[in-house]
Each structure stands twice: as C-alpha cells, then as structure tokens.
Amino acid sequence: MVLDDLGSSLRGTLDKLRGKSRISEEDVEEVVKEIQRSLLSADVDVSLVMELSDNIKTRSLEEEPPAGTPARDFILHIVYEELVDLIGESTELPLEEQTILLAGLQGSGKTTTSAKMAWWFSTKGLRPAVIQTDTFRPGAYDQAKEMCRRAEVDFYGDPDGDDPVQIARDGLEATIDADVHIVDTAGRHALEDDLIEEIEDIESVVDPDVGLLVLDAAIGQGAKEQAQQFDESVGIDGVAITKLDGTAKGGGALTAVDQTDSSIAFLGTGEEVQDIERFEPNGFISRLLGMGDLAQLTERVERAMEQTGVEDEDWDPEDMLEGQFTLKDMQKQMEAMNNMGPLDQVLDMIPGFGGGIKDQLPDDAMDVTQDRMRTFEFIMDSMTEAEMEYPRAIGASQIRRIARGSGTSEESVRELLQQYKMMEKTLKQFQGMGSDKEMQRMMQQMQQQGGGGMGGMGGGGGPF
C-alpha cells in the first residue's frame, strides 16, 4: 500500500545509523532522499513531499538529541512525528447518534464501506442502519443488502425506486430506531454535474452530521481535483480509504486529505465486512516503522476470541492454563488466528516483529504459513473425538489413516503432532508460573530461543 515501500526502505536506511552517537548532514540527506523517492513513487503530491522532507532535515540538523539517545532513535523519532503530522488526526466520529453521508466515484468501494462501517459501529454497542440510495448502478441494492446481512445490521433500500432523494427520506423514517444512519449514494465514472446535484439533494434531506469521501487506494494524482469538487459541493469531513490490502500506492488519498483540510476516518483492509480499521495516526505510523500497534492488536485479539467463543460456547481459552491442553484447544486457537485477519497485518502490529524482522522473511512466508494452517485444519477434521482429546495416543496406523482421510501426507500429520507437543510444553511452563518475575524470565528465555512458536514461520517448525 501507500507507505509500505517507505517503511521498508526507511528501516534499511535507519539501520545504517546503528552504533552512531552523532549524525552527519550526509546521514540526514540519505534518509530524506529515501522519503522523497518512496512518497513520490506512491503519487503523493510533490509539494507535500518537499514540505515533509524539509521539516525532517531542518529538525535533524538543528535540534539537539537528548543525552544518551542514539542517532538512529533520534532520527526515527523525528520521522515518526513528522509523518503523523503529515497524515493528520483521525476524523472525529463520536459514539453517539449521528448521520453519515458517503460520497465518491463509482468503483471506489462506497457500498462495501457502508456495510463495514455499520459493522464497526455495531461492535461499539450502537445500532447502525445502512440506507442505499444508488439507483444508477445495476446490482447496487442487492450488493448492499447482502453485505448488511453478513454484517448483521439494519438495511433499507427500494429495488423498484428511481428517486434517490425519496429513498433517502423513506429510509430515515423506516430506520428511525437506529442510532447511526449511514447513507450510501450513487457514483459515476467521472464527477458529472448530475451526480453532484443528486448528492446535494440527498444531503439537504438527510442533513448529515459527517460527510465522508470514499477513495480507492489505487487513485493517483486525480484525487486532488476529485476531492476539491466533492468538498465544494457537499463538504468533506473525512476520507475512507479502501482496498489497502492490495498493491495500490494510495498516495493520492493523502493528497486528498491535505487538499480538503480533512482527515482519515477508516481504512478498508480486505473484502470481508470485518476488514475495516478505525484510522489512528500514531498506531498507523508506528506499525509502518516496525514499532508495532498494540492498541489495534489488542482489539483484534479480543474480537477474534469473542467470535471463536460465540461459535463454541463450551470452549473457554482460560481453561488451557488450568487443565489439560488438547488438539481441540489448538484447533480453537487456529480459528481465533484466522478471525484476526491476514497474518502479515497481524505481525505488523507486534512491536519488534512487523518491521525489520518481517522484511527478512521470504516473500512467500505468509502464504506458506497460511497453507500449513489450512493443512492442519484438514488433518484435525479427519480425527476422531478420542484422538483430538488424547493426541499422544496416536500411533503409526492412525497416522496413516488420518493422512488418507484428510488428503495430506503422513509427514504433515507428524508435523501437527510435533507442533502440538511444543505448544503443550509451553503452556505447562505458563501453568507453573508463580510470580510476575518468573513469567518475565520465561518470556526472555523464549525470545533468546528465537521467539518460540513464531520461529517456525515458513519452515518446518509449524505455523505459529
């Protein structure tokens, strides 16, 4: 996405500063050039790039680092602050009753974003409703209805209606009990006069509290003009950037934010309704620079564990720390990991793991890991209840039967059993922890041994 290349190249450049207590002008120039190269190639507006690089250069050469601060950490802190300042604060969206109007060109992802946003608000204890007013695009009603069904949120639309303004009016009345109304409008292939007029008419009826412009991360320099026209017509309070899970550059979206003097509200990171993040600049930039994002990671873990628990009310993850660890527990852990989203996104949120360490992994490491997890799921689905409860009793003949039944190899079955033994051993160590000091000592030992379960990524050590 937009800043991935910047993060990777910056980490490489900053690593050259390790061990230095003072920085030279040449060091600063190298960092600034990397920033300029990455942002310009990502379609960020030239004036923005030059302003950012000038600020970093001036501060790096004129400010005095705190006593004892390594040169690399000093530069990293400045880059972090300036990037956060460039991206700006997150759009203010209080968790209270409100109406949100979505605008954007056709294909930007408005309909999907409306359902994702509704799902997000529902996780915060509010009752959202999506009102679909797009009568221009064939299939818009059906798509919106299906997405809202998957998001388990209220939906209103009129498949036979041809007046989007009337649909918006009727939708507000039909969903009067909702706390948050999200009004999805039509798009066009270009910013045409009739589109602007239609959105203005809908705006006058729904009287939105917030207006969001939905932008495809693949948009380039055209975002500047598009953002200006939408802002002049209906007013833009924030931007929702979609399709950040692909190879899109996304620099145009940053330009749009700057051009409209607005901010980023949401990031779309995948195709499922749960693949949306509330934009938080500090965590976003921290993740980019390999410093992790514990707040976002915690939210994903809690959501994943809650989803896994809902699917199986008899399973409680805390039981693993008190009693016997079985393959059923391991299977539930894998389900929870899948519910957290793509593995590479999760790793970016882990401090010290997402940045430089992930850069060193093979390009296909994430795919290999996900493939191995799927293989393990097939194997466990082919086991009996007794084998899932007492995997240590599985012998050679059972391994052959399980491999045939799951369509995998005997070697893969043995890999799963070996992974199970490693996790069981680790959990027994946790069960024996009698104090915080003992827990900290054990975590240090795991890190020195290569991170325990994470050490096998992409190799023969297992999927975790």
Secondary structure by P-SEA (a helix, b strand, c coil): cccaaaaaaaaaaaaaacccccccaaaaaaaaaaaaaaaaaacccaaaaaaaaaaaaaaaacccccccccaaaaaaaaaaaaaaaaaccccccccccbbbbbbbcccccaaaaaaaaaaaaaaacbbbbbbbccccccaaaaaaaaaaaaacbbbbbbcccccaaaaaaaaaaaaccccbbbbbbbbcccccaaaaaaaaaaaaaccccbbbbbbccccccaaaaaaaaaaacccccbbbbccccccccaaaaaaaaaaacbbbcbbbccccccccccccaaaaaaaaaccccaaaaaaaaaaaaaaaaaacccccccccccccccaaaaaaaaaaaaaaccaaaaaaaccccccccccccccaaaaaaaaaaaaaaaaaaacccccccccccccaaaaaaaaaaacccaaaaaaaaaaaaaaaaaaaaaaacccaaaaaaaaaaaaaaccccccccccccccc
